[in-house]
Amino acid sequence: MSDEKIQMSTEKAATDDNVASLKFLDADAQKLAEMGYQQDMKRNFSVWSVLGVGFSLTNSWFAISAALITGINSGGPVLIIYGIILLALISTCVGISLSELASAFPNAGGQYFWANELAPKKYANFASYLTGWFAWAGSLFTSASVGLAVGSAAVGCYQLANPDLQVALPIPLPPRSFVTDLGRVIQPWHVFLGYQATNAFAFVFNCYGRILPSVSTVALYTSLISFFIALVVVPARAPTHQDAKFVFANFVNNTGWSSNGIAFIVGLINTNWAFSCLDCATHLAEEIHNPEKMIPIAIMGTVAIGFITSWFYSVSMFFSMQDLAGLFGTLTGVPILELYYQALSNKAGAIVLETMIIATGIGCMIACHTWQSRLCWSFARDRGVPFARFLSHVHPILNLPLNAHIVSCIIVAIIGCLYLGSITAFNSMVIACIVLLYISYAIPITCLLIRGRNNIPHGPFWMGSIGLFSNIVLLAWTAFTFIMYSFPSVYPVLANNMNYVSAVYFVVVTIMLVDWFARGRTHYRGQQKRWEEAEILAEGPIVR
């Protein structure tokens, strides 16, 4: 037998093996194979554990607490109370938009995969490539913002227990704050150490794939139990309570902006952060059975639980507040810790409650790591990032993309160094987290509208005209946040209080474009290549 015949025989046998293996796949794996992917990850997650990851990451009441120093100066109670309602409505539209596509195309790639499927063929690869980079960058800045929030909370607790210690605040004090001279504050590296410790702790937990579903469920319960304890204990122990006018009609502008409208908008960063990262569950689509139904449940459940917990928590806290001015200038740099202390009149009690927030934040950080590693791994499968073969490897024993996890965590550790250069970095990280993710949602939604909503196969979750309205709201809000969240949070603008998020955008876009022209445009595994490979596996054309 000639070498040519032997080669042909071998190739035919390999093809037969692929087809045979496809026939024995379950329905979820078959659908994944039709998209051009193998089932690399085990489907260990339940809908409850996916919801645990999704809510642990978004964790709205934690975000309100952690970023209160932004919102409290830019509108006071009014901004938080009504901002939560506004962002819950907008996030419902975002959730519907993501859920529709997750139901139609359940894939761990999420928005970058949808963009590749929906964009015009000529632009599909570039649209998908941009989306993947925006999504991964957004996830990295999310981890960084959560890490800084937890680090700041830990240092704040230490300062409350040790009054002689003077702590650097996470953002500059507003011009009208009654605190004008803090003397020599300790260096930002104290918060930086807390940041790195949080990052390292979450890294370890994400190195064991089998326990992640249980960890995510525990994180969900930790968050809800901590929320309930704070909701009950703080108002019960508060010596006095504010009236309804203070909670629902007291607008405070300590930003220096003459326009209350601008102050309100820049303060929305606080409530917007509380509803960010809704795409998290979509990246676990290959680790749960029946993802076309379960992922939308997790996404919409995250929005619902987030609204209920954050709104009632905020109302309860503002009714229990004793001294609003004290929150503006607290030496701990953590307004919610000061609020606890005012209500309980007990340092130990306040620190215990804040420790529950820290525990919730660590659960959030663990979910961040799960999310960012899946984004990196899935994007690397399609050679969207350098060293794709290395980053797309799934550890056979740990059952997780260990290499993608390690690299993502190293980048997060490096991003944390920005805080050493500027303590306004927290705001910039939060804004980058919000806006970069919105852009990654907007690209596939734009492609969907151009293609036509009825020109794609619908999944079980499809909202018709409500879905169209939600798509429009998402695109409009993305444009709004990209422009308005670039404004400085305080005025007048100085070098130490400037909003540097525009510099973040520039760096991210530069990295993307350099990599695209140097490597991505020739190596990226796009739509056509995946379809060809999927049809080989299916032994025939696939109707799309």
C-alpha positions, 0 to 999 in steps of 0.5 A: 500500500502506498504512503498516499493511500495509508494517509487517506485511510488514516484521515478517513478513520480519524473523521469516522472517529470524530463523527462516531464520537459526535453521535454519542455526545449529549444534547449540550455537547452536540450543540457545542460541537455544531458551534465548532468547539469540543466539550473541554470542561465538565458540566459541574455547575447547577443553576443555583451555583451559577446564580451564586457566581453571578450574584457573588460577582455583581453583589449589588448591596456590597457594591453600594457599601464599598463605593459609597464614598463616591455616591454619598458626595454626589447626591447623598441619599437621593442619588443612592435611593433613586439611582438604584431604581434607575440602574435596576431598570436599565440593568433589566434591559441589559439582562434581557439583551444578554439572556436572549443571546445566551439562550440562542447561542449558549457558549462560554465565549459569550459576547465575543462569540455572539459578535462573531456569529452575528456580524457581517461576514466581512467584519465578523472576525474584527468585531468578535476580536474587539468584543473579546478584548473589551470583555476580558479587559473589563473583567480584569478591571472588575477584579482590580476594583473589588480588590481595592474595595476589600483592601480599603475596608480592611485598612479602615477597620484597622484604623477604627481600632487604632485611632492614632493611625491616619489612613489615606482615603480611596479618593480625594476629599471633596472641597466642602468636606469639614476635614481639611487637614489629615496631617501625614497620612500613611502611604497607599501601599497599606491598601495595596497590600490588602489588595494583593492579599485579596487577589492571592486568596481568591487565586488559591480558591480558583485553583480547584475546579471541583469545589468552585460550585460549592464555593459559589453557593457558600459565597451566595449564602454569605452575602445574603446572610451578611445582608440580613444581619446588617439590615436588622442590626443597624436600624435596631441599634441606632439611637435615633432615626432620620425622617423620610424627607432625609432619606428620600429627598435630601440631595447633597452636592459636595463635588464642587460641580455647580450643576447638580445634574453633573454631580448626580451623573458622576455619582451614578458610578456608585449605583452602576457598579452595583449592577455591573458584570451581568455577563458572568453567567454566560461564560459558564455555559459549558459548565452547566446542563441545559444552558439555553434555559439556565443562563437566562435564569441566572442573569435575570435572577442576579438583577432581581436579587441585586435590586431587592438587597441593594435598595432595602439595604440603602433605605435601612442604612440611611434611616439609621444614619446619625451624622451625614457630615461624619461620613464625608470626612471619616478618617477610615476612608470607608463611609459605611464603616463610619455609619455602622459605628454611628449606629452601634456606638461600638467599635467592635460591633462596627468592625464585625459588620464590616468584616462581613462585608469584607467576607462578601467582597472576598466571595465577589473576588473569587467569582471575579477570578472564575469569570475572568479566567473563563473569558481568557480561556474561551477567547484563547481557544479562538486564538484571540490573545497571544500565547493562545495554545498555552492559555487555552489549556484545561488542566486535566486533573483540576478541571479548570483553565489554570494557565488562563487563571494564573495569567489573569491574576498576574495582570490584576496584581500589576493593575493594582500598582496603579494605586501606588501612583494615584489614589484616584485609581479606584474611580478609574478602575470602577469606571473601566469595569463598567464601560468596557463591559458595556462596550462588549455588550453593545457590539454584538447587540449592534450586529444583531439589530443590523442582521435582524432580530428575526433572522437568527434562531431564537432560544427558549428565552426570547422577548420579542418587542420587549427585547428590541426595546431592551437592545435600544436601551442598552446601546443608548446607555453605553453611549451615555456612560462612555461620555459622562463617566469620563467626567472628573468626580470633583471640581476644580480638576487637579492632577491628583483628582483627575479622572484617568479612565480615558488613559485606560481606554487609550492603553486598552485600545492600543494593545488591541490594535497592535496585537490585531495587526501584528498577529490577530488578523491572520491567526484569529479563528473566526466564523468561517473556520469554525463553521468548516470544522463544525461541518466536518464533525457533523459530516454534512452542512449545518443549517444556520 
